[in-house]
Amino acid sequence: MESPAVLITGIGLLSLACQWLAWRLRVPAILPLLVTGILVGPVSGLLDPDALLGDLLFPLVSLAVAVILFEGSLTLNLGELRGHGHTVRRLVTWGALITAVVSALAAHWLLDLPWGMASVLGALLVVTGPTVVLPLLKTLRARESLSRILRWEGILIDPVGAIGAVLVYEFVALGSAGNAFAHTLALFALTLAIGFGLGGAGGYLWGCVLRHHWLPRQLHSFGTLMVMLVLFTLSNQLFHESGLLTVTVMGAWLANMKRVPTEPIIEFKETLTILLISGLFILLAARLRLDQLALLGWPAWAYLAVLMLVARPLAVAACTLGSGLDLKEKALVAWISPRGIVAAAVASLFALKLEAEGVEGAEMLVPVTFLVIIATVVIQSLLSRPLARALGVMTPPPSGFLILGANPVARAIGLALKQAELPVRLADTDREALEEARMAGLPVYYGKPHSEHAETHLELTGLGHFLPLSPYREANDLAALHFAAQFEPGRVFRLEARRDDQAERQRPQDLAELPRLFGEKTSWADLASRIARGAEVRVARLHEDHDFVAYRRDHDDRLLALFCLDAKGHVRVASNRSELDPQPGETVICLIDPTSPAF
């Protein structure tokens, strides 16, 4: 047997390889992680998590799931739940309930599970989650209304579904001890009181600490993690297994408490969550046994079919009544419901606990959940785009612009693009600059557009170009490399902060291959100095009797053409590899600088 250090290092390397593979293939990371875990565990026998970690396995999995649920609940902004239409609210409430009920009935009749275990499995499998939905939406290119519904359902159902699953588990676990029904209800009420009471009180008190900066800012993230783990442990000591509910309530409280700076906490959890999720799912999948996989016969596949073809369509049909969606749009929404990280993590933890207590049917939780995750991710990733094309609900390639920066240059260009009726969104970490952009009527995002938080919360619907208009070269380069792997070739640009031939020669090859925004001679410093002196970005429609030559002559050749928009809405961006050559009938966006020599 290999030493524990070698095995743990190997898990880390496999985790990195799986994350890289997911990035290259543009698939949810959970898919290669689970497949790798199965290969190194039950298939090859190279990894035995129980032998590796022994008695530490359960506490580690329990703490990791607590962190994952806390992170998910930090995104549960009730204002967002209220602000995204009746359809989304119905899907994450009544839709989740319908899915859970149908799933539980199918689990009892098809998988022959006791009602308690069937209810736990049904509650677990209502959660889709942004980590599996958002990668699918990026390649789907569905209509904007559909993308918004699916995106926000995936974001909001993560914590809502987690709370529901924990509550169902608590009730079933209490009842499995052989207590009378009335006694079980009393214990369940005690669990709710501790979970909501301790979680709410802890969230409020810690929110006050963060709001008033009673702790140095650099300790906010670490302090939040430790307080969360302390409350998790304390809650479990007060009453058996009430900790998951406590940390979920704490996260939701912090997310909805006014003037609490949660952004640094969310950024900190990104690396931690990647580490936990990657290692956790390889370990959990490796714990599967061949005899458990052998249980996945035709009843398990029939159960999967019920989830995809009965439960989801029924929930969508009920939740989209009066929504204005036509039958084809409803069909696409009904098809897309891949299961993700929360379902896998919580199922594994519940299985560990219930198996230890000897609950009948607990051994089916993990294999069935993993089957549903892998099958829904693979099948829906492969078939969603052809289905959307066949239904006629796909949109043309997005023409809008994501702009890094909310400085005067970015705002001037963003306003001109908006005037030309092109979708635009500005991303920055400067709150004052973003506030000015928002006051000017520009959509904004606070944060780094290439962060994991942005993967979930940055709205990219309708945006297909990336413009790096930040004064910071490193920020421009990192974001450009990130979106070069997401947007179509030729739609992601690079821009120097200033003219620097040596710096240009030292750029990574992948970055050097991107087109240079607005031409070789244009840098951010050039644009900023011209805007500061009074230069303006203007939009003009060209005509046969007043073409671009005449327009340039009107301004004494003191203009730089930036964008050109044809009559069909196709936009061209000036770069060192593309001459705009504006034609009559097209719209041109130019930087006009009457105080400078000709460009």
C-alpha positions as CSV (number, residue, x, y, z in Angstrom):
1,M,0.0,0.0,0.0
2,E,1.2,3.5,-0.8
3,S,2.0,5.9,2.0
4,P,-0.8,8.3,2.9
5,A,1.3,11.3,1.8
6,V,1.7,9.7,-1.7
7,L,-2.1,9.0,-2.0
8,I,-3.1,12.5,-0.7
9,T,-0.7,14.1,-3.2
10,G,-2.0,11.9,-5.9
11,I,-5.6,13.0,-5.1
12,G,-4.5,16.6,-5.4
13,L,-2.9,16.1,-8.8
14,L,-5.9,14.2,-10.0
15,S,-8.1,17.0,-8.8
16,L,-6.1,19.6,-10.7
17,A,-6.2,17.4,-13.9
18,C,-9.9,17.0,-13.6
19,Q,-10.5,20.8,-13.2
20,W,-8.2,21.5,-16.2
21,L,-10.0,18.9,-18.3
22,A,-13.4,20.4,-17.4
23,W,-12.1,23.8,-18.4
24,R,-10.8,22.5,-21.7
25,L,-14.0,20.5,-22.5
26,R,-16.3,23.2,-21.1
27,V,-18.2,20.7,-19.0
28,P,-19.1,20.8,-15.3
29,A,-16.0,19.8,-13.2
30,I,-18.1,17.4,-11.2
31,L,-18.3,15.0,-14.2
32,P,-14.6,14.3,-14.6
33,L,-14.1,14.3,-10.8
34,L,-16.8,11.6,-10.3
35,V,-15.6,9.5,-13.2
36,T,-12.0,9.7,-12.0
37,G,-13.0,8.7,-8.5
38,I,-14.9,5.6,-9.8
39,L,-11.8,4.6,-11.9
40,V,-9.3,4.9,-9.1
41,G,-11.7,3.4,-6.5
42,P,-14.0,0.5,-7.3
43,V,-12.7,-0.1,-10.9
44,S,-8.9,-0.3,-10.3
45,G,-8.7,-0.5,-6.5
46,L,-5.9,2.1,-6.3
47,L,-7.7,4.2,-3.7
48,D,-9.6,3.1,-0.6
49,P,-10.7,6.2,1.3
50,D,-11.8,4.3,4.4
51,A,-8.3,2.7,4.7
52,L,-6.6,6.0,4.0
53,L,-8.5,8.2,6.4
54,G,-10.0,5.8,8.8
55,D,-12.0,7.5,11.6
56,L,-11.2,10.9,10.0
57,L,-13.3,10.3,6.9
58,F,-16.7,11.1,8.4
59,P,-15.6,14.3,10.2
60,L,-13.8,15.5,7.1
61,V,-16.7,14.9,4.8
62,S,-19.1,16.4,7.3
63,L,-17.0,19.6,7.6
64,A,-16.5,19.8,3.8
65,V,-20.3,19.6,3.2
66,A,-20.9,22.2,5.9
67,V,-18.6,24.6,4.0
68,I,-20.3,23.8,0.7
69,L,-23.8,24.4,2.1
70,F,-22.6,27.6,3.8
71,E,-21.1,28.9,0.6
72,G,-24.3,28.1,-1.3
73,S,-26.5,29.8,1.2
74,L,-24.3,33.0,1.0
75,T,-25.8,33.4,-2.4
76,L,-29.4,33.3,-1.3
77,N,-30.4,36.9,-1.7
78,L,-34.1,37.1,-1.0
79,G,-34.2,40.3,-3.0
80,E,-33.1,38.3,-6.1
81,L,-35.7,35.6,-5.3
82,R,-38.4,38.3,-5.3
83,G,-37.0,40.1,-8.3
84,H,-36.8,37.4,-11.0
85,G,-40.4,36.8,-11.9
86,H,-43.2,34.4,-11.0
87,T,-41.7,31.6,-13.0
88,V,-38.4,31.4,-11.2
89,R,-40.0,31.8,-7.8
90,R,-42.5,29.0,-8.6
91,L,-39.7,26.7,-9.9
92,V,-37.6,27.0,-6.7
93,T,-40.6,26.5,-4.4
94,W,-43.6,24.7,-5.9
95,G,-41.5,23.2,-8.7
96,A,-39.0,21.8,-6.1
97,L,-41.9,20.4,-4.1
98,I,-43.5,18.7,-7.1
99,T,-40.1,17.2,-8.2
100,A,-39.4,15.9,-4.6
101,V,-42.9,14.3,-4.3
102,V,-42.7,12.6,-7.8
103,S,-39.1,11.5,-7.1
104,A,-40.0,10.0,-3.7
105,L,-42.9,8.1,-5.2
106,A,-40.8,6.7,-8.0
107,A,-38.0,5.8,-5.5
108,H,-40.4,3.9,-3.4
109,W,-42.1,2.0,-6.2
110,L,-39.2,1.5,-8.6
111,L,-36.3,1.2,-6.3
112,D,-38.2,-0.5,-3.5
113,L,-36.9,2.0,-0.9
114,P,-38.7,2.5,2.4
115,W,-40.8,5.7,2.5
116,G,-38.2,7.5,4.7
117,M,-35.2,6.8,2.4
118,A,-37.4,7.5,-0.7
119,S,-38.2,10.9,0.8
120,V,-34.6,11.7,1.5
121,L,-33.6,10.8,-2.1
122,G,-36.5,12.8,-3.6
123,A,-35.5,15.8,-1.6
124,L,-31.8,15.5,-2.6
125,L,-32.5,15.4,-6.3
126,V,-34.4,18.6,-6.6
127,V,-31.1,20.6,-6.6
128,T,-29.6,21.5,-10.0
129,G,-27.1,24.2,-9.1
130,P,-25.1,26.8,-11.0
131,T,-22.0,24.6,-11.4
132,V,-23.8,22.3,-13.8
133,V,-26.4,24.7,-15.3
134,L,-24.2,27.6,-16.2
135,P,-21.6,25.7,-18.4
136,L,-24.5,24.2,-20.3
137,L,-26.1,27.6,-20.9
138,K,-22.9,29.1,-22.2
139,T,-22.9,26.7,-25.2
140,L,-26.7,26.5,-25.6
141,R,-27.4,30.1,-26.8
142,A,-31.1,29.9,-26.0
143,R,-33.4,32.9,-26.0
144,E,-32.6,35.5,-23.4
145,S,-35.8,34.9,-21.4
146,L,-35.1,31.1,-21.2
147,S,-31.5,31.6,-20.3
148,R,-32.5,34.0,-17.5
149,I,-35.1,31.5,-16.1
150,L,-32.7,28.6,-16.1
151,R,-29.7,30.6,-14.8
152,W,-31.6,32.0,-11.8
153,E,-33.3,28.8,-11.0
154,G,-29.9,27.1,-10.8
155,I,-28.5,29.8,-8.6
156,L,-31.5,30.1,-6.2
157,I,-32.5,26.4,-5.9
158,D,-29.0,25.5,-4.6
159,P,-29.5,26.9,-1.1
160,V,-33.3,26.5,-1.1
161,G,-33.0,22.8,-2.1
162,A,-30.2,22.2,0.4
163,I,-32.4,23.5,3.3
164,G,-35.3,21.3,2.2
165,A,-33.0,18.2,1.9
166,V,-31.5,18.8,5.3
167,L,-35.0,19.2,6.9
168,V,-36.3,16.0,5.3
169,Y,-33.1,14.1,6.4
170,E,-33.5,15.4,10.0
171,F,-37.1,14.2,10.2
172,V,-36.2,10.7,8.7
173,A,-33.1,10.3,10.8
174,L,-35.0,11.1,14.0
175,G,-37.8,8.7,13.1
176,S,-35.3,5.9,12.2
177,A,-34.3,5.7,15.9
178,G,-37.6,4.0,16.6
179,N,-39.2,7.0,18.3
180,A,-43.0,7.4,18.3
181,F,-44.3,9.8,15.7
182,A,-45.2,12.5,18.3
183,H,-41.7,12.2,19.9
184,T,-40.1,12.4,16.4
185,L,-42.0,15.6,15.8
186,A,-40.9,17.1,19.1
187,L,-37.2,16.2,18.3
188,F,-37.7,17.7,14.8
189,A,-39.0,20.9,16.3
190,L,-36.0,21.0,18.6
191,T,-33.7,20.6,15.5
192,L,-35.5,23.5,13.8
193,A,-35.2,25.7,16.9
194,I,-31.5,25.0,17.3
195,G,-30.8,25.3,13.6
196,F,-32.7,28.5,12.9
197,G,-32.1,30.0,16.3
198,L,-28.3,29.4,16.5
199,G,-27.9,30.0,12.8
200,G,-29.9,33.2,12.8
201,A,-28.2,34.5,16.0
202,G,-24.8,33.6,14.8
203,G,-25.4,35.2,11.4
204,Y,-26.6,38.4,13.0
205,L,-23.9,38.8,15.5
206,W,-21.1,37.9,13.1
207,G,-22.7,40.3,10.5
208,C,-22.4,43.1,13.1
209,V,-18.7,42.2,13.6
210,L,-18.2,42.5,9.8
211,R,-20.4,45.6,9.4
212,H,-18.6,47.6,12.0
213,H,-15.1,46.2,11.2
214,W,-14.4,45.0,14.7
215,L,-12.1,42.6,13.1
216,P,-9.3,43.6,10.6
217,R,-10.5,43.3,7.0
218,Q,-7.7,40.8,6.2
219,L,-9.2,38.4,8.9
220,H,-12.9,38.7,7.7
221,S,-12.8,35.6,5.5
222,F,-10.8,33.4,7.9
223,G,-12.8,34.6,10.8
224,T,-16.1,33.8,9.0
225,L,-14.9,30.3,8.2
226,M,-13.9,29.6,11.8
227,V,-17.1,31.1,13.3
228,M,-19.1,28.9,10.8
229,L,-17.2,25.8,11.9
230,V,-17.6,26.6,15.6
231,L,-21.4,27.1,15.2
232,F,-21.5,23.8,13.2
233,T,-19.7,21.9,15.9
234,L,-21.6,23.6,18.7
235,S,-25.0,22.9,17.1
236,N,-24.1,19.2,16.7
237,Q,-23.1,19.1,20.3
238,L,-26.4,20.6,21.4
239,F,-28.5,18.3,19.3
240,H,-27.3,15.4,17.0
241,E,-26.7,16.5,13.4
242,S,-28.4,19.9,13.6
243,G,-25.2,21.6,12.4
244,L,-26.0,21.5,8.6
245,L,-29.2,23.5,9.1
246,T,-27.4,25.9,11.4
247,V,-24.6,26.8,8.9
248,T,-27.1,27.1,6.0
249,V,-29.3,29.5,8.0
250,M,-26.2,31.5,9.1
251,G,-25.1,31.9,5.4
252,A,-28.6,33.0,4.3
253,W,-28.8,35.5,7.1
254,L,-25.4,37.0,6.2
255,A,-26.4,37.2,2.6
256,N,-29.5,39.2,3.4
257,M,-28.1,41.5,6.2
258,K,-27.7,45.1,5.0
259,R,-24.2,46.6,4.7
260,V,-22.3,43.4,5.4
261,P,-19.3,43.1,3.1
262,T,-19.7,39.4,1.9
263,E,-17.7,39.9,-1.3
264,P,-14.3,39.2,0.2
265,I,-15.7,36.1,2.0
266,I,-17.1,34.8,-1.3
267,E,-13.8,35.4,-3.0
268,F,-11.9,33.5,-0.2
269,K,-14.2,30.5,-0.4
270,E,-13.6,30.1,-4.2
271,T,-10.1,28.5,-3.8
272,L,-11.3,26.7,-0.6
273,T,-14.4,25.3,-2.3
274,I,-12.4,24.2,-5.4
275,L,-10.0,22.4,-3.1
276,L,-12.7,20.8,-1.0
277,I,-15.0,19.8,-4.0
278,S,-12.2,18.4,-6.1
279,G,-10.7,16.2,-3.4
280,L,-14.1,15.4,-1.8
281,F,-15.7,14.0,-4.9
282,I,-12.8,11.9,-5.9
283,L,-12.8,10.4,-2.4
284,L,-16.6,9.9,-2.4
285,A,-16.7,8.3,-5.8
286,A,-13.8,6.1,-4.8
287,R,-15.9,4.8,-1.8
288,L,-18.4,3.2,-4.2
289,R,-18.3,-0.6,-4.2
290,L,-18.7,-2.9,-7.1
291,D,-21.7,-4.5,-5.4
292,Q,-23.3,-1.0,-5.1
293,L,-22.7,-0.4,-8.8
294,A,-24.3,-3.7,-9.5
295,L,-27.5,-2.4,-7.8
296,L,-27.9,0.0,-10.7
297,G,-30.1,-2.3,-12.9
298,W,-33.1,-1.4,-14.9
299,P,-35.1,0.0,-11.9
300,A,-32.4,2.7,-11.4
301,W,-32.5,3.7,-15.1
302,A,-36.3,3.7,-15.0
303,Y,-36.1,6.0,-12.0
304,L,-33.8,8.3,-14.0
305,A,-36.3,8.4,-16.8
306,V,-39.1,9.3,-14.4
307,L,-37.0,12.2,-13.1
308,M,-36.2,13.6,-16.5
309,L,-39.4,12.8,-18.4
310,V,-42.1,13.0,-15.8
311,A,-41.1,14.9,-12.7
312,R,-39.3,17.8,-14.4
313,P,-41.9,18.4,-17.2
314,L,-44.7,18.2,-14.7
315,A,-43.0,20.8,-12.4
316,V,-42.3,23.1,-15.3
317,A,-45.9,22.8,-16.7
318,A,-47.3,23.7,-13.3
319,C,-44.9,26.6,-12.7
320,T,-45.1,28.2,-16.1
321,L,-48.9,28.7,-16.2
322,G,-49.5,32.2,-17.3
323,S,-45.8,32.9,-17.8
324,G,-46.1,33.9,-21.5
325,L,-43.7,31.1,-22.6
326,D,-44.9,29.1,-25.6
327,L,-44.9,25.3,-25.8
328,K,-41.5,25.1,-27.4
329,E,-39.9,27.3,-24.8
330,K,-41.5,25.3,-22.0
331,A,-40.2,22.1,-23.6
332,L,-36.6,23.3,-23.4
333,V,-36.9,24.5,-19.8
334,A,-38.4,21.1,-19.0
335,W,-35.5,19.3,-20.5
336,I,-32.7,21.1,-18.7
337,S,-32.2,20.0,-15.1
338,P,-28.7,18.5,-14.5
339,R,-27.9,17.6,-11.0
340,G,-24.8,18.8,-9.3
341,I,-22.4,19.4,-6.4
342,V,-24.9,19.8,-3.5
343,A,-26.8,16.6,-4.4
344,A,-23.5,14.6,-4.5
345,A,-22.0,16.0,-1.4
346,V,-25.1,15.8,0.8
347,A,-26.1,12.4,-0.5
348,S,-22.7,11.0,0.5
349,L,-22.8,12.5,3.9
350,F,-26.4,11.3,4.6
351,A,-25.4,7.8,3.4
352,L,-22.5,7.7,5.8
353,K,-24.7,8.7,8.7
354,L,-27.7,6.5,7.8
355,E,-25.6,3.4,7.0
356,A,-23.8,3.8,10.4
357,E,-27.3,3.8,12.1
358,G,-28.4,0.7,10.1
359,V,-31.2,2.5,8.2
360,E,-32.6,0.2,5.5
361,G,-32.0,1.4,1.9
362,A,-29.2,3.9,2.9
363,E,-26.7,2.0,0.6
364,M,-28.7,3.1,-2.4
365,L,-28.4,6.8,-1.8
366,V,-24.9,7.4,-3.3
367,P,-25.0,5.1,-6.4
368,V,-28.4,6.3,-7.5
369,T,-27.4,10.0,-6.9
370,F,-24.2,9.6,-8.8
371,L,-26.0,7.8,-11.7
372,V,-28.5,10.7,-11.9
373,I,-25.7,13.3,-11.8
374,I,-23.5,11.7,-14.5
375,A,-26.4,10.8,-16.7
376,T,-28.2,14.2,-16.6
377,V,-25.0,16.1,-17.2
378,V,-23.9,14.0,-20.1
379,I,-27.3,13.5,-21.8
380,Q,-28.4,17.1,-21.4
381,S,-25.0,18.5,-22.4
382,L,-25.1,16.5,-25.6
383,L,-28.7,16.9,-26.6
384,S,-29.7,20.4,-25.3
385,R,-28.2,22.4,-28.2
386,P,-29.7,20.1,-30.9
387,L,-33.1,20.3,-29.1
388,A,-33.0,24.1,-28.9
389,R,-32.1,24.2,-32.6
390,A,-34.9,21.9,-33.5
391,L,-37.4,23.8,-31.4
392,G,-36.3,27.1,-32.9
393,V,-35.5,28.8,-29.6
394,M,-31.8,29.5,-30.3
395,T,-30.5,33.1,-30.8
396,P,-27.9,34.3,-33.2
397,P,-24.3,34.7,-31.9
398,P,-24.4,37.4,-29.2
399,S,-23.3,40.8,-30.3
400,G,-23.1,42.6,-27.0
401,F,-20.0,43.7,-25.1
402,L,-18.5,42.9,-21.7
403,I,-16.1,45.7,-20.7
404,L,-13.5,45.4,-18.0
405,G,-13.4,48.8,-16.3
406,A,-15.8,51.5,-15.3
407,N,-13.4,54.4,-15.7
408,P,-14.1,57.4,-17.9
409,V,-12.8,55.6,-21.0
410,A,-14.9,52.5,-20.4
411,R,-18.0,54.6,-19.6
412,A,-17.7,56.7,-22.7
413,I,-17.4,53.6,-24.9
414,G,-20.1,51.8,-23.0
415,L,-22.6,54.6,-23.4
416,A,-21.9,54.8,-27.1
417,L,-22.5,51.1,-27.6
418,K,-25.7,51.3,-25.6
419,Q,-26.8,54.3,-27.7
420,A,-26.2,52.0,-30.8
421,E,-28.6,49.5,-29.1
422,L,-26.0,46.9,-28.3
423,P,-26.1,45.0,-25.0
424,V,-23.2,46.1,-22.7
425,R,-22.1,45.4,-19.2
426,L,-19.2,47.0,-17.2
427,A,-17.2,45.0,-14.6
428,D,-14.9,46.6,-12.1
429,T,-13.8,46.4,-8.4
430,D,-13.9,50.2,-8.0
431,R,-17.3,50.9,-6.3
432,E,-17.2,54.6,-7.0
433,A,-16.6,54.1,-10.7
434,L,-19.3,51.5,-10.9
435,E,-21.7,53.9,-9.2
436,E,-21.0,56.6,-11.8
437,A,-21.6,54.0,-14.5
438,R,-24.8,52.9,-12.9
439,M,-26.0,56.5,-12.6
440,A,-25.3,56.9,-16.3
441,G,-27.6,54.0,-17.0
442,L,-25.0,51.3,-17.7
443,P,-25.5,47.7,-16.4
444,V,-22.6,46.9,-14.1
445,Y,-21.0,44.0,-12.2
446,Y,-18.9,44.4,-9.0
447,G,-16.0,42.0,-9.0
448,K,-13.4,40.4,-11.2
449,P,-15.1,39.1,-14.3
450,H,-12.8,36.0,-14.4
451,S,-13.5,35.0,-10.8
452,E,-15.6,32.0,-9.7
453,H,-18.2,34.4,-8.2
454,A,-18.5,35.9,-11.7
455,E,-19.1,32.4,-13.1
456,T,-22.3,32.4,-11.1
457,H,-23.4,36.0,-10.8
458,L,-22.1,37.8,-13.9
459,E,-24.9,38.1,-16.4
460,L,-23.5,37.3,-19.9
461,T,-26.7,36.9,-21.7
462,G,-26.4,38.6,-25.1
463,L,-22.7,39.4,-24.6
464,G,-20.2,38.0,-27.1
465,H,-17.3,40.4,-27.2
466,F,-14.7,41.3,-24.5
467,L,-13.0,44.7,-24.3
468,P,-10.2,45.2,-21.7
469,L,-10.5,48.9,-20.8
470,S,-8.8,48.8,-17.4
471,P,-5.6,50.8,-16.8
472,Y,-4.1,47.7,-15.2
473,R,-2.3,45.5,-17.7
474,E,-2.3,42.4,-15.6
475,A,-6.1,42.6,-15.0
476,N,-6.7,43.1,-18.7
477,D,-4.5,40.1,-19.6
478,L,-6.0,37.7,-17.1
479,A,-9.5,38.5,-18.1
480,A,-8.7,38.4,-21.8
481,L,-7.2,34.9,-21.4
482,H,-10.2,33.8,-19.4
483,F,-12.8,34.9,-22.0
484,A,-10.7,33.8,-25.0
485,A,-11.7,30.2,-23.9
486,Q,-15.4,31.2,-23.7
487,F,-16.2,33.6,-26.5
488,E,-15.8,32.9,-30.2
489,P,-12.4,33.6,-31.9
490,G,-11.8,37.2,-32.9
491,R,-14.2,38.6,-30.3
492,V,-11.8,38.9,-27.4
493,F,-9.2,41.7,-27.6
494,R,-6.0,42.8,-25.8
495,L,-5.0,46.4,-25.0
496,E,-1.8,47.8,-23.5
497,A,-2.0,50.2,-20.6
498,R,0.6,52.2,-22.4
499,R,2.9,51.7,-25.4
500,D,5.7,49.4,-24.5
501,D,7.4,47.3,-27.2
502,Q,9.4,45.4,-24.6
503,A,6.3,44.5,-22.6
504,E,4.6,43.4,-25.9
505,R,7.5,41.0,-26.7
506,Q,7.3,39.5,-23.2
507,R,3.5,38.7,-23.4
508,P,2.4,35.0,-23.3
509,Q,1.9,33.5,-26.8
510,D,-1.8,32.8,-26.1
511,L,-2.3,36.5,-25.3
512,A,-0.1,37.8,-28.2
513,E,-2.4,35.9,-30.6
514,L,-5.4,38.0,-29.7
515,P,-6.2,41.0,-31.9
516,R,-5.1,44.3,-30.5
517,L,-8.1,46.6,-29.8
518,F,-8.4,49.7,-32.0
519,G,-5.1,49.1,-33.7
520,E,-1.4,48.8,-32.9
521,K,-0.9,52.4,-32.0
522,T,-3.7,52.7,-29.5
523,S,-3.2,52.2,-25.7
524,W,-5.4,52.8,-22.7
525,A,-3.2,55.8,-21.8
526,D,-3.8,57.3,-25.3
527,L,-7.6,56.9,-24.9
528,A,-7.6,58.2,-21.3
529,S,-5.6,61.3,-22.2
530,R,-7.9,62.1,-25.1
531,I,-11.1,61.6,-23.1
532,A,-9.6,63.8,-20.3
533,R,-8.9,66.6,-22.8
534,G,-12.5,66.6,-24.0
535,A,-12.6,63.9,-26.7
536,E,-16.0,62.3,-27.2
537,V,-17.2,58.9,-28.4
538,R,-20.1,59.5,-30.9
539,V,-22.5,57.4,-32.9
540,A,-23.3,58.4,-36.5
541,R,-25.5,56.8,-39.2
542,L,-23.9,57.0,-42.7
543,H,-25.8,57.7,-45.9
544,E,-25.1,57.6,-49.6
545,D,-24.9,61.4,-49.7
546,H,-22.8,61.6,-46.5
547,D,-20.4,58.6,-46.3
548,F,-17.5,57.9,-44.0
549,V,-15.1,60.0,-46.1
550,A,-17.4,63.0,-45.7
551,Y,-17.9,62.3,-42.0
552,R,-14.1,62.2,-41.5
553,R,-13.7,65.4,-43.5
554,D,-16.3,67.1,-41.3
555,H,-14.0,66.5,-38.3
556,D,-10.8,67.4,-40.0
557,D,-9.6,63.8,-39.9
558,R,-9.5,64.0,-36.1
559,L,-11.4,60.8,-35.4
560,L,-10.7,57.2,-34.7
561,A,-13.2,54.6,-35.9
562,L,-13.9,52.2,-33.1
563,F,-16.9,50.1,-34.1
564,C,-19.2,49.6,-37.1
565,L,-22.7,48.2,-37.1
566,D,-24.5,47.0,-40.3
567,A,-28.2,47.1,-41.0
568,K,-28.6,43.5,-39.8
569,G,-27.1,44.2,-36.4
570,H,-23.7,42.6,-37.0
571,V,-20.9,44.6,-35.3
572,R,-17.3,44.9,-36.3
573,V,-14.6,46.0,-33.9
574,A,-11.5,48.0,-35.1
575,S,-8.3,46.1,-34.4
576,N,-4.8,45.6,-35.9
577,R,-6.2,42.7,-37.9
578,S,-9.5,44.3,-39.1
579,E,-10.1,47.5,-41.1
580,L,-13.6,48.7,-40.5
581,D,-14.3,50.3,-43.9
582,P,-17.7,51.8,-42.9
583,Q,-20.3,51.8,-45.7
584,P,-23.4,53.9,-46.4
585,G,-26.3,52.5,-44.4
586,E,-24.1,51.4,-41.5
587,T,-23.7,53.0,-38.1
588,V,-20.2,54.0,-37.0
589,I,-18.9,54.7,-33.5
590,C,-15.9,57.0,-33.4
591,L,-13.6,58.7,-30.9
592,I,-13.6,62.4,-32.0
593,D,-10.8,64.6,-30.6
594,P,-10.9,68.1,-32.0
595,T,-8.0,69.3,-29.7
596,S,-5.5,66.9,-31.2
597,P,-3.7,66.4,-34.5
598,A,-5.2,63.9,-37.0
599,F,-5.2,60.3,-36.0
